[in-house]
Amino acid sequence: MTKALERIATSDELPSSASVVIIGGGIVGVSAALALVERNISVVLLEKGHIAGEQSSRNLGWIRKTSRHAADVPMAQAADRLWQQMPERVGRTVGYRQAGIMFLAKTEEQMAMYEDWHTSVAPLSLDSKLLNVADINRLAPDGQGQWVGGIHTPSDGYAEPAIATSAMAEAAMKKRATLIQHCAVRTLSLEAGKVAGVVTEKGEIRCEQVLLAGGAWSRRFLGNLGVALPTLPLICSVLRTQPMEGPTDTAVGGPNFSFRKHQDGGYIITQRGKLDAPVTLDHLLIGHRYLDQLRTQRSFLKIGFGKAFFKDLTMKRRWNADSTTPFEQVRTNDPAPNMGLNQDALNNLKAAWPAFEEARIEEAWAGLLDVTPDSNPVIDRIEAIPGLVIATGFSGHGFGTGPAAGQLAADLLAQVEPIVDPRPYRFARL
């Protein structure tokens, strides 16, 4: 993981009860805790490792509306408002900058995709603008890339994943939410089929409702309860350069790289065109549900069969409340970065902007993504288990919408008017 991740101190005492228990200390779970405690709803958040230890601190930090599915854009718009308010809300910086995001097209086919997206979101009144080559050179000067065009949304931006979720968590605790790290939830306590509490490795907490925001672990947790959530893991590798002079503060996504300015003056970079796809048992069990994605995105995936498959086989899929669980065996998913992909991304950037010839890698890391068959999350009640809400499956683009996704989950739990229409995120669609 990034060595810049800000660690925070949390409680060690397990309360006997709460109105809501949240499983998972990523940005969605923490945002939900903050929203609930601000409504004076008693909440306990339990994290098996440490706050923001997995996906929420390992991403690029983008906060974007650009190129999202049209049904997901209202969530991104709501998140924009929350990010703008976040420093005042939590009492400190989260590294938020509304510096814009620009996507670049190298072929007419790629440009047509951006044109089609731009048309699809016209009713939503975004500030997105299609770009010609002169526009690109104005936003990111001194480039040598052979672009045919692009798209730019000035109101998009980014924040710092290494500090943002930690800042929200500290704010939630100041407002009397209870957060506990290094405490895995083993299963739910059910009475007459309804949520009555959670069983943790340290004891039981009685509660009326549970939010599962467990990221890549959610499928395994739900599977033990007889609920089949379709998600598969992918791995994204990322690097950070030392401070350097670069072409722009605007975040940029090209066909084979993405980058944005880091708060220390360096750049965060990833290979946008490639993700590692280590085959696991789940790929064999539910891979057929991803065939449409595979047909259109096969070139983006570096499929590998090896240690990950056999490691996954050794991990339990069924257990009882008295058993040690996979969540205790693996406190933090910490995949090794693919330095070949990272170097490819940097080389591609050097070809596009010679300024990156001066780049020196400061650190590198990787993160595990949980991807649904349609690449959109599930934020919904689980009808089979009354009292259980899930917010998971963000498919690599959940950091930016995290505050709004957590707010939506909190709205469902509090049974108030939701921040956005929840129907695009219903479980039954998958």
DONULO-749388 format. One record per residue (C-alpha): residue number from 0; residue in one letter; x, y, z. Coordinates in pm, 1 decimal, always signed. Example, Ala and Ser with C-alpha at 12.3 -4.5 7.8 and 13.67 -1.06 7.14 Angstrom:
<r 0, "a", <+1230.0, -450.0, +780.0>>
<r 1, "s", <+1367.0, -106.0, +714.0>>
This chain:
<r 0, "m", <+0.0, +0.0, +0.0>>
<r 1, "t", <+101.8, +363.7, -22.9>>
<r 2, "k", <+328.7, +450.7, +265.9>>
<r 3, "a", <+153.2, +787.3, +283.7>>
<r 4, "l", <-167.6, +632.7, +424.6>>
<r 5, "e", <-260.7, +819.9, +738.7>>
<r 6, "r", <-324.8, +580.8, +1029.0>>
<r 7, "i", <-566.0, +686.5, +1300.7>>
<r 8, "a", <-643.1, +569.8, +1653.0>>
<r 9, "t", <-986.5, +421.9, +1720.0>>
<r 10, "s", <-1166.4, +259.2, +2011.9>>
<r 11, "d", <-1077.0, -80.7, +2158.9>>
<r 12, "e", <-1401.1, -128.9, +2350.1>>
<r 13, "l", <-1681.5, -326.8, +2189.6>>
<r 14, "p", <-2020.8, -171.7, +2271.9>>
<r 15, "s", <-2300.1, -408.1, +2366.6>>
<r 16, "s", <-2547.4, -248.8, +2125.3>>
<r 17, "a", <-2607.4, +17.1, +1860.7>>
<r 18, "s", <-2882.2, +112.2, +1619.2>>
<r 19, "v", <-2659.4, +39.4, +1318.2>>
<r 20, "v", <-2340.0, -161.5, +1274.6>>
<r 21, "i", <-2128.1, -93.9, +966.3>>
<r 22, "i", <-1896.1, -364.6, +836.6>>
<r 23, "g", <-1600.5, -212.1, +653.0>>
<r 24, "g", <-1387.0, +96.6, +710.6>>
<r 25, "g", <-1345.3, +220.4, +355.7>>
<r 26, "i", <-1475.3, +549.6, +223.2>>
<r 27, "v", <-1832.3, +425.5, +175.9>>
<r 28, "g", <-1866.3, +274.5, +521.9>>
<r 29, "v", <-1699.9, +572.9, +688.3>>
<r 30, "s", <-1915.3, +819.7, +492.3>>
<r 31, "a", <-2225.7, +629.2, +599.9>>
<r 32, "a", <-2111.9, +638.4, +963.0>>
<r 33, "l", <-2057.4, +1013.5, +941.0>>
<r 34, "a", <-2400.7, +1068.7, +786.0>>
<r 35, "l", <-2574.8, +852.2, +1045.9>>
<r 36, "v", <-2408.1, +1005.8, +1349.7>>
<r 37, "e", <-2491.9, +1351.9, +1217.0>>
<r 38, "r", <-2855.8, +1239.2, +1242.2>>
<r 39, "n", <-2801.4, +1128.0, +1602.2>>
<r 40, "i", <-2829.8, +760.1, +1509.1>>
<r 41, "s", <-2599.2, +542.8, +1718.9>>
<r 42, "v", <-2350.4, +365.9, +1495.2>>
<r 43, "v", <-2056.1, +130.4, +1537.0>>
<r 44, "l", <-1816.3, +75.6, +1246.6>>
<r 45, "l", <-1602.0, -238.3, +1251.4>>
<r 46, "e", <-1293.5, -282.7, +1034.2>>
<r 47, "k", <-1096.5, -608.8, +1024.6>>
<r 48, "g", <-773.7, -427.4, +936.5>>
<r 49, "h", <-731.2, -52.5, +947.9>>
<r 50, "i", <-934.1, +238.4, +815.5>>
<r 51, "a", <-894.5, +285.2, +437.4>>
<r 52, "g", <-640.8, +4.1, +425.1>>
<r 53, "e", <-760.1, -144.8, +98.1>>
<r 54, "q", <-937.4, +8.3, -202.8>>
<r 55, "s", <-1005.1, +347.0, -46.8>>
<r 56, "s", <-636.8, +444.5, -14.8>>
<r 57, "r", <-499.8, +271.5, -324.8>>
<r 58, "n", <-689.2, +442.5, -606.3>>
<r 59, "l", <-603.5, +733.1, -833.0>>
<r 60, "g", <-810.9, +979.4, -631.0>>
<r 61, "w", <-1024.8, +1095.3, -922.7>>
<r 62, "i", <-1364.3, +1252.8, -857.8>>
<r 63, "r", <-1534.3, +1242.2, -1193.5>>
<r 64, "k", <-1860.6, +1258.7, -1379.0>>
<r 65, "t", <-1690.6, +1217.0, -1715.1>>
<r 66, "s", <-1746.4, +881.9, -1886.4>>
<r 67, "r", <-1967.0, +741.1, -1610.1>>
<r 68, "h", <-2279.8, +552.7, -1704.7>>
<r 69, "a", <-2556.7, +811.1, -1740.2>>
<r 70, "a", <-2754.1, +647.5, -1457.8>>
<r 71, "d", <-2453.8, +694.0, -1225.9>>
<r 72, "v", <-2397.1, +1062.2, -1303.2>>
<r 73, "p", <-2653.6, +1198.9, -1051.7>>
<r 74, "m", <-2458.4, +1016.3, -778.6>>
<r 75, "a", <-2137.8, +1179.1, -902.9>>
<r 76, "q", <-2305.9, +1520.4, -905.1>>
<r 77, "a", <-2422.2, +1470.1, -546.8>>
<r 78, "a", <-2071.0, +1360.1, -452.5>>
<r 79, "d", <-1927.0, +1679.1, -603.2>>
<r 80, "r", <-2134.7, +1885.0, -362.8>>
<r 81, "l", <-2026.8, +1672.7, -67.0>>
<r 82, "w", <-1657.5, +1689.5, -162.1>>
<r 83, "q", <-1677.2, +2067.6, -187.4>>
<r 84, "q", <-1822.4, +2081.5, +164.7>>
<r 85, "m", <-1591.5, +1816.4, +308.7>>
<r 86, "p", <-1308.4, +2033.7, +449.2>>
<r 87, "e", <-1558.0, +2236.3, +652.4>>
<r 88, "r", <-1755.3, +1926.6, +748.9>>
<r 89, "v", <-1455.9, +1732.7, +882.1>>
<r 90, "g", <-1250.7, +2030.3, +997.5>>
<r 91, "r", <-940.9, +1967.8, +786.0>>
<r 92, "t", <-816.3, +1921.7, +432.5>>
<r 93, "v", <-887.1, +1608.5, +229.9>>
<r 94, "g", <-671.6, +1727.2, -60.2>>
<r 95, "y", <-975.1, +1812.7, -272.4>>
<r 96, "r", <-907.8, +2011.1, -590.5>>
<r 97, "q", <-1161.0, +2088.7, -860.7>>
<r 98, "a", <-889.9, +2092.3, -1128.0>>
<r 99, "g", <-1087.1, +1918.0, -1403.1>>
<r 100, "i", <-1042.2, +1584.4, -1577.0>>
<r 101, "m", <-961.8, +1540.2, -1946.5>>
<r 102, "f", <-989.2, +1217.3, -2145.8>>
<r 103, "l", <-796.7, +1183.6, -2471.8>>
<r 104, "a", <-876.5, +991.6, -2789.4>>
<r 105, "k", <-612.0, +858.9, -3025.3>>
<r 106, "t", <-854.0, +714.5, -3280.6>>
<r 107, "e", <-1184.2, +820.2, -3434.2>>
<r 108, "e", <-1342.4, +515.7, -3270.4>>
<r 109, "q", <-1232.0, +632.1, -2925.5>>
<r 110, "m", <-1352.8, +983.8, -3000.6>>
<r 111, "a", <-1691.6, +850.0, -3108.3>>
<r 112, "m", <-1728.5, +688.6, -2764.7>>
<r 113, "y", <-1680.6, +1026.5, -2595.3>>
<r 114, "e", <-1918.9, +1192.4, -2839.1>>
<r 115, "d", <-2183.1, +927.3, -2769.4>>
<r 116, "w", <-2137.0, +968.8, -2393.4>>
<r 117, "h", <-2159.8, +1347.5, -2424.9>>
<r 118, "t", <-2491.4, +1310.3, -2607.7>>
<r 119, "s", <-2623.3, +1058.7, -2353.5>>
<r 120, "v", <-2575.6, +1297.5, -2059.6>>
<r 121, "a", <-2701.6, +1612.6, -2234.2>>
<r 122, "p", <-3019.2, +1624.2, -2017.6>>
<r 123, "l", <-2801.9, +1637.1, -1702.5>>
<r 124, "s", <-2656.0, +1982.6, -1778.8>>
<r 125, "l", <-2291.2, +1892.8, -1720.1>>
<r 126, "d", <-2007.8, +2131.5, -1802.5>>
<r 127, "s", <-1834.6, +1864.8, -2013.9>>
<r 128, "k", <-1695.5, +1984.6, -2346.4>>
<r 129, "l", <-1564.4, +1793.9, -2647.0>>
<r 130, "l", <-1208.2, +1895.1, -2732.4>>
<r 131, "n", <-1007.2, +1946.1, -3047.5>>
<r 132, "v", <-628.9, +1926.6, -3063.0>>
<r 133, "a", <-587.1, +2298.3, -2991.0>>
<r 134, "d", <-798.3, +2262.1, -2676.7>>
<r 135, "i", <-581.9, +1972.3, -2557.8>>
<r 136, "n", <-261.5, +2167.7, -2612.8>>
<r 137, "r", <-406.4, +2461.2, -2418.3>>
<r 138, "l", <-499.5, +2243.2, -2119.2>>
<r 139, "a", <-175.0, +2041.0, -2122.9>>
<r 140, "p", <+94.9, +2224.5, -2321.1>>
<r 141, "d", <+414.9, +2093.7, -2478.2>>
<r 142, "g", <+277.9, +1751.9, -2563.2>>
<r 143, "q", <+376.3, +1525.3, -2849.6>>
<r 144, "g", <+80.7, +1285.8, -2844.1>>
<r 145, "q", <-106.0, +1225.3, -3167.3>>
<r 146, "w", <-459.6, +1295.1, -3046.0>>
<r 147, "v", <-771.6, +1332.8, -3256.7>>
<r 148, "g", <-966.9, +1495.1, -2974.2>>
<r 149, "g", <-1098.1, +1441.4, -2626.0>>
<r 150, "i", <-1344.0, +1550.8, -2360.9>>
<r 151, "h", <-1299.1, +1775.9, -2057.4>>
<r 152, "t", <-1512.5, +1840.7, -1750.0>>
<r 153, "p", <-1380.8, +2141.8, -1554.0>>
<r 154, "s", <-1591.5, +2060.1, -1245.4>>
<r 155, "d", <-1431.8, +1717.4, -1207.6>>
<r 156, "g", <-1131.0, +1688.0, -981.3>>
<r 157, "y", <-949.2, +1474.3, -729.0>>
<r 158, "a", <-868.5, +1431.1, -360.9>>
<r 159, "e", <-597.6, +1248.2, -167.0>>
<r 160, "p", <-700.6, +888.0, -87.0>>
<r 161, "a", <-421.3, +857.8, +170.4>>
<r 162, "i", <-588.7, +1113.0, +397.3>>
<r 163, "a", <-952.5, +1160.4, +290.7>>
<r 164, "t", <-1117.5, +858.8, +453.0>>
<r 165, "s", <-907.7, +898.5, +767.9>>
<r 166, "a", <-1022.5, +1260.3, +798.6>>
<r 167, "m", <-1386.3, +1154.9, +764.7>>
<r 168, "a", <-1336.9, +878.4, +1020.7>>
<r 169, "e", <-1190.1, +1117.8, +1275.9>>
<r 170, "a", <-1480.9, +1356.2, +1218.5>>
<r 171, "a", <-1731.6, +1074.1, +1271.8>>
<r 172, "m", <-1563.3, +981.7, +1601.1>>
<r 173, "k", <-1568.8, +1343.6, +1719.0>>
<r 174, "k", <-1944.0, +1334.6, +1658.7>>
<r 175, "r", <-1968.2, +1019.6, +1875.4>>
<r 176, "a", <-1962.8, +737.9, +1625.7>>
<r 177, "t", <-1769.7, +434.8, +1753.9>>
<r 178, "l", <-1502.4, +301.4, +1518.7>>
<r 179, "i", <-1304.2, -13.0, +1597.2>>
<r 180, "q", <-1012.9, -144.7, +1391.3>>
<r 181, "h", <-865.6, -495.7, +1392.6>>
<r 182, "c", <-1207.6, -642.5, +1468.9>>
<r 183, "a", <-1349.0, -874.3, +1203.4>>
<r 184, "v", <-1720.7, -940.4, +1182.5>>
<r 185, "r", <-1769.2, -1313.7, +1140.8>>
<r 186, "t", <-2140.1, -1323.6, +1063.9>>
<r 187, "l", <-2479.2, -1176.0, +1142.5>>
<r 188, "s", <-2691.6, -1270.9, +1438.9>>
<r 189, "l", <-3041.7, -1342.4, +1307.5>>
<r 190, "e", <-3368.3, -1382.9, +1493.6>>
<r 191, "a", <-3674.4, -1496.7, +1298.4>>
<r 192, "g", <-3466.2, -1436.6, +985.4>>
<r 193, "k", <-3406.8, -1068.6, +1068.7>>
<r 194, "v", <-3091.1, -886.4, +1172.4>>
<r 195, "a", <-3051.8, -883.3, +1550.2>>
<r 196, "g", <-2679.1, -815.3, +1573.5>>
<r 197, "v", <-2332.3, -907.5, +1452.8>>
<r 198, "v", <-2088.0, -1164.8, +1583.7>>
<r 199, "t", <-1728.9, -1041.5, +1582.1>>
<r 200, "e", <-1401.5, -1206.5, +1675.3>>
<r 201, "k", <-1423.3, -1009.5, +2002.5>>
<r 202, "g", <-1787.4, -1067.9, +2088.7>>
<r 203, "e", <-2140.6, -978.3, +1984.8>>
<r 204, "i", <-2305.8, -640.5, +1927.4>>
<r 205, "r", <-2682.9, -619.5, +1925.0>>
<r 206, "c", <-2826.1, -391.7, +1657.2>>
<r 207, "e", <-3134.9, -327.1, +1450.4>>
<r 208, "q", <-2964.6, -285.9, +1113.3>>
<r 209, "v", <-2633.8, -366.0, +945.1>>
<r 210, "l", <-2459.0, -201.4, +652.2>>
<r 211, "l", <-2215.1, -425.9, +468.1>>
<r 212, "a", <-1954.8, -208.8, +292.4>>
<r 213, "g", <-1683.4, -471.1, +268.8>>
<r 214, "g", <-1550.2, -407.6, -79.6>>
<r 215, "a", <-1390.3, -715.5, -232.4>>
<r 216, "w", <-1476.9, -915.9, +81.8>>
<r 217, "s", <-1852.8, -862.8, +52.6>>
<r 218, "r", <-1912.8, -1156.6, -181.6>>
<r 219, "r", <-1753.5, -1404.1, +59.2>>
<r 220, "f", <-1934.8, -1259.8, +363.2>>
<r 221, "l", <-2272.4, -1274.9, +189.3>>
<r 222, "g", <-2204.6, -1620.2, +46.8>>
<r 223, "n", <-2178.1, -1757.4, +399.1>>
<r 224, "l", <-2530.6, -1622.7, +455.8>>
<r 225, "g", <-2665.7, -1782.7, +139.9>>
<r 226, "v", <-2677.1, -1459.2, -61.9>>
<r 227, "a", <-2502.6, -1471.9, -400.6>>
<r 228, "l", <-2341.4, -1138.5, -488.8>>
<r 229, "p", <-2166.6, -1148.0, -827.8>>
<r 230, "t", <-1831.7, -970.2, -805.4>>
<r 231, "l", <-1489.5, -1066.6, -938.3>>
<r 232, "p", <-1146.9, -928.7, -838.3>>
<r 233, "l", <-915.6, -722.9, -1056.6>>
<r 234, "i", <-584.5, -562.6, -957.8>>
<r 235, "c", <-480.4, -209.8, -1050.9>>
<r 236, "s", <-116.3, -101.9, -1013.3>>
<r 237, "v", <-25.2, +258.7, -934.3>>
<r 238, "l", <+291.5, +463.8, -891.0>>
<r 239, "r", <+379.4, +801.8, -743.3>>
<r 240, "t", <+666.7, +1012.3, -871.2>>
<r 241, "q", <+891.2, +1242.6, -677.0>>
<r 242, "p", <+798.1, +1613.3, -699.6>>
<r 243, "m", <+851.7, +1737.7, -1055.7>>
<r 244, "e", <+745.1, +1998.3, -1308.2>>
<r 245, "g", <+466.1, +1852.7, -1518.4>>
<r 246, "p", <+243.5, +1960.3, -1805.2>>
<r 247, "t", <-77.4, +2033.1, -1613.5>>
<r 248, "d", <-270.4, +2016.8, -1287.5>>
<r 249, "t", <-570.9, +1883.3, -1480.4>>
<r 250, "a", <-611.5, +1508.2, -1437.9>>
<r 251, "v", <-568.1, +1327.3, -1769.5>>
<r 252, "g", <-675.6, +987.7, -1897.7>>
<r 253, "g", <-521.7, +864.3, -2220.9>>
<r 254, "p", <-576.7, +526.4, -2387.4>>
<r 255, "n", <-278.5, +374.1, -2203.9>>
<r 256, "f", <-213.5, +598.1, -1903.1>>
<r 257, "s", <-388.4, +811.2, -1642.9>>
<r 258, "f", <-232.5, +1070.2, -1415.5>>
<r 259, "r", <-306.7, +1351.1, -1173.2>>
<r 260, "k", <-102.9, +1589.8, -963.3>>
<r 261, "h", <-23.6, +1476.7, -607.9>>
<r 262, "q", <-34.7, +1726.6, -323.3>>
<r 263, "d", <+342.8, +1696.4, -273.0>>
<r 264, "g", <+414.7, +1807.5, -630.2>>
<r 265, "g", <+465.5, +1464.4, -783.4>>
<r 266, "y", <+223.3, +1270.5, -1001.8>>
<r 267, "i", <+5.6, +965.3, -942.4>>
<r 268, "i", <+15.2, +744.3, -1253.3>>
<r 269, "t", <-146.5, +420.0, -1365.3>>
<r 270, "q", <-172.6, +215.9, -1685.0>>
<r 271, "r", <-531.6, +291.3, -1781.7>>
<r 272, "g", <-530.7, +31.8, -2055.2>>
<r 273, "k", <-441.3, -272.9, -1841.7>>
<r 274, "l", <-557.2, -446.2, -1524.0>>
<r 275, "d", <-431.8, -772.6, -1379.4>>
<r 276, "a", <-699.9, -1041.0, -1361.7>>
<r 277, "p", <-574.6, -1327.2, -1140.8>>
<r 278, "v", <-806.2, -1623.6, -1191.0>>
<r 279, "t", <-983.5, -1748.9, -877.0>>
<r 280, "l", <-1251.1, -2008.9, -815.0>>
<r 281, "d", <-1512.4, -1735.2, -851.8>>
<r 282, "h", <-1405.7, -1680.9, -1212.2>>
<r 283, "l", <-1499.5, -2042.0, -1280.8>>
<r 284, "l", <-1823.9, -2018.5, -1083.8>>
<r 285, "i", <-1965.6, -1692.6, -1220.1>>
<r 286, "g", <-1736.3, -1593.0, -1506.4>>
<r 287, "h", <-2012.7, -1661.3, -1759.3>>
<r 288, "r", <-2196.0, -1356.1, -1624.8>>
<r 289, "y", <-1909.9, -1137.0, -1744.8>>
<r 290, "l", <-1895.5, -1255.3, -2106.0>>
<r 291, "d", <-2029.0, -927.1, -2245.3>>
<r 292, "q", <-1761.1, -735.6, -2054.9>>
<r 293, "l", <-1494.8, -980.6, -2166.6>>
<r 294, "r", <-1588.2, -938.0, -2532.6>>
<r 295, "t", <-1554.9, -559.8, -2518.5>>
<r 296, "q", <-1270.9, -527.0, -2266.5>>
<r 297, "r", <-1050.9, -831.0, -2324.5>>
<r 298, "s", <-760.2, -611.6, -2434.2>>
<r 299, "f", <-770.5, -434.8, -2095.3>>
<r 300, "l", <-717.6, -752.6, -1894.9>>
<r 301, "k", <-393.6, -934.2, -1818.9>>
<r 302, "i", <-535.7, -1271.9, -1720.1>>
<r 303, "g", <-312.8, -1491.1, -1505.6>>
<r 304, "f", <-347.3, -1834.1, -1347.5>>
<r 305, "g", <-122.1, -1904.6, -1052.3>>
<r 306, "k", <-79.6, -1861.2, -678.2>>
<r 307, "a", <-393.3, -1649.4, -637.3>>
<r 308, "f", <-610.2, -1940.4, -751.9>>
<r 309, "f", <-466.1, -2187.1, -503.7>>
<r 310, "k", <-460.6, -1933.4, -220.0>>
<r 311, "d", <-827.8, -1863.3, -283.0>>
<r 312, "l", <-904.2, -2236.4, -271.7>>
<r 313, "t", <-764.4, -2260.0, +81.3>>
<r 314, "m", <-993.0, -1985.4, +212.8>>
<r 315, "k", <-1322.3, -2087.5, +370.2>>
<r 316, "r", <-1650.4, -2016.4, +197.0>>
<r 317, "r", <-1867.9, -2144.2, +480.6>>
<r 318, "w", <-1815.0, -2112.3, +855.6>>
<r 319, "n", <-2003.9, -2064.1, +1179.1>>
<r 320, "a", <-1985.0, -1787.6, +1434.8>>
<r 321, "d", <-1729.1, -1974.6, +1644.8>>
<r 322, "s", <-1483.3, -2026.8, +1359.5>>
<r 323, "t", <-1185.7, -1821.9, +1252.8>>
<r 324, "t", <-1281.6, -1658.7, +924.0>>
<r 325, "p", <-1096.1, -1546.0, +611.4>>
<r 326, "f", <-1135.2, -1189.3, +739.8>>
<r 327, "e", <-909.6, -1272.1, +1033.4>>
<r 328, "q", <-663.0, -1465.6, +818.6>>
<r 329, "v", <-613.9, -1176.5, +574.1>>
<r 330, "r", <-644.8, -845.2, +755.0>>
<r 331, "t", <-551.8, -639.9, +448.9>>
<r 332, "n", <-547.0, -729.0, +81.4>>
<r 333, "d", <-204.0, -604.9, -23.4>>
<r 334, "p", <-124.9, -726.7, -375.9>>
<r 335, "a", <+217.3, -657.3, -519.6>>
<r 336, "p", <+222.2, -389.5, -790.1>>
<r 337, "n", <+290.2, -496.7, -1145.7>>
<r 338, "m", <+597.4, -286.6, -1213.7>>
<r 339, "g", <+589.3, -383.6, -1579.9>>
<r 340, "l", <+250.1, -216.1, -1619.3>>
<r 341, "n", <+364.1, +81.0, -1412.3>>
<r 342, "q", <+672.4, +126.9, -1628.2>>
<r 343, "d", <+458.8, +96.3, -1941.8>>
<r 344, "a", <+235.6, +375.0, -1813.8>>
<r 345, "l", <+532.8, +598.2, -1741.8>>
<r 346, "n", <+688.8, +525.8, -2081.9>>
<r 347, "n", <+359.8, +606.5, -2254.1>>
<r 348, "l", <+346.7, +935.8, -2066.1>>
<r 349, "k", <+703.0, +1020.7, -2165.7>>
<r 350, "a", <+605.0, +974.6, -2529.9>>
<r 351, "a", <+302.5, +1202.0, -2484.8>>
<r 352, "w", <+470.3, +1471.5, -2271.2>>
<r 353, "p", <+852.8, +1486.3, -2266.5>>
<r 354, "a", <+836.1, +1655.8, -1923.7>>
<r 355, "f", <+785.8, +1308.1, -1778.0>>
<r 356, "e", <+1139.0, +1212.9, -1887.2>>
<r 357, "e", <+1238.5, +1374.0, -1556.9>>
<r 358, "a", <+1003.6, +1153.1, -1353.2>>
<r 359, "r", <+1154.3, +940.3, -1076.8>>
<r 360, "i", <+939.0, +677.3, -907.9>>
<r 361, "e", <+899.4, +743.2, -535.0>>
<r 362, "e", <+674.8, +445.5, -455.5>>
<r 363, "a", <+438.0, +194.6, -612.1>>
<r 364, "w", <+144.5, -11.1, -489.0>>
<r 365, "a", <-158.9, -205.6, -608.2>>
<r 366, "g", <-521.4, -239.8, -505.4>>
<r 367, "l", <-786.2, -507.5, -544.5>>
<r 368, "l", <-1110.1, -401.6, -715.0>>
<r 369, "d", <-1447.3, -575.6, -680.5>>
<r 370, "v", <-1621.0, -564.6, -1018.4>>
<r 371, "t", <-1987.5, -639.1, -1087.8>>
<r 372, "p", <-2114.2, -771.0, -1423.8>>
<r 373, "d", <-2225.9, -420.6, -1528.1>>
<r 374, "s", <-1943.7, -233.8, -1347.3>>
<r 375, "n", <-2188.4, -43.3, -1127.0>>
<r 376, "p", <-2230.0, -83.0, -750.3>>
<r 377, "v", <-2507.4, -233.6, -543.8>>
<r 378, "i", <-2659.1, -7.1, -277.9>>
<r 379, "d", <-2974.6, -173.9, -159.9>>
<r 380, "r", <-3161.9, -361.5, +107.1>>
<r 381, "i", <-3129.7, -739.4, +98.8>>
<r 382, "e", <-3486.9, -865.3, +96.3>>
<r 383, "a", <-3387.2, -1214.0, +210.2>>
<r 384, "i", <-3238.0, -1070.7, +531.8>>
<r 385, "p", <-3449.0, -783.6, +669.0>>
<r 386, "g", <-3230.6, -523.5, +837.1>>
<r 387, "l", <-2932.5, -576.0, +604.4>>
<r 388, "v", <-2823.2, -307.7, +356.9>>
<r 389, "i", <-2522.1, -349.3, +127.9>>
<r 390, "a", <-2307.8, -89.4, -48.5>>
<r 391, "t", <-2042.8, -266.3, -250.2>>
<r 392, "g", <-1921.8, -361.3, -599.4>>
<r 393, "f", <-1793.4, -16.6, -694.0>>
<r 394, "s", <-1580.6, -164.7, -972.4>>
<r 395, "g", <-1282.9, +68.0, -940.4>>
<r 396, "h", <-1468.9, +399.1, -946.7>>
<r 397, "g", <-1609.9, +426.3, -594.6>>
<r 398, "f", <-1370.6, +673.7, -433.5>>
<r 399, "g", <-1511.7, +972.0, -619.7>>
<r 400, "t", <-1873.7, +889.3, -541.8>>
<r 401, "g", <-1791.3, +746.2, -198.1>>
<r 402, "p", <-1938.6, +1029.4, +11.5>>
<r 403, "a", <-2267.3, +1020.2, -181.5>>
<r 404, "a", <-2278.6, +640.2, -186.9>>
<r 405, "g", <-2230.7, +633.9, +189.3>>
<r 406, "q", <-2498.9, +900.0, +225.0>>
<r 407, "l", <-2740.0, +693.1, +12.5>>
<r 408, "a", <-2675.5, +385.3, +226.3>>
<r 409, "a", <-2734.3, +595.1, +539.0>>
<r 410, "d", <-3058.3, +727.5, +389.7>>
<r 411, "l", <-3180.8, +372.4, +330.0>>
<r 412, "l", <-3094.8, +279.1, +687.9>>
<r 413, "a", <-3259.7, +591.2, +830.3>>
<r 414, "q", <-3559.0, +547.2, +598.0>>
<r 415, "v", <-3550.2, +907.5, +478.4>>
<r 416, "e", <-3564.9, +1060.8, +132.0>>
<r 417, "p", <-3254.0, +936.6, -51.5>>
<r 418, "i", <-2987.9, +1173.3, -176.3>>
<r 419, "v", <-3031.9, +1025.1, -525.7>>
<r 420, "d", <-3265.8, +777.0, -689.4>>
<r 421, "p", <-3149.8, +436.1, -559.4>>
<r 422, "r", <-3302.8, +234.1, -842.9>>
<r 423, "p", <-2987.0, +217.4, -1061.0>>
<r 424, "y", <-2813.1, +41.0, -770.0>>
<r 425, "r", <-3073.8, -222.8, -686.4>>
<r 426, "f", <-2947.3, -574.1, -618.7>>
<r 427, "a", <-3212.0, -743.0, -833.3>>
<r 428, "r", <-3068.0, -599.5, -1156.8>>
<r 429, "l", <-2762.8, -827.7, -1142.6>>
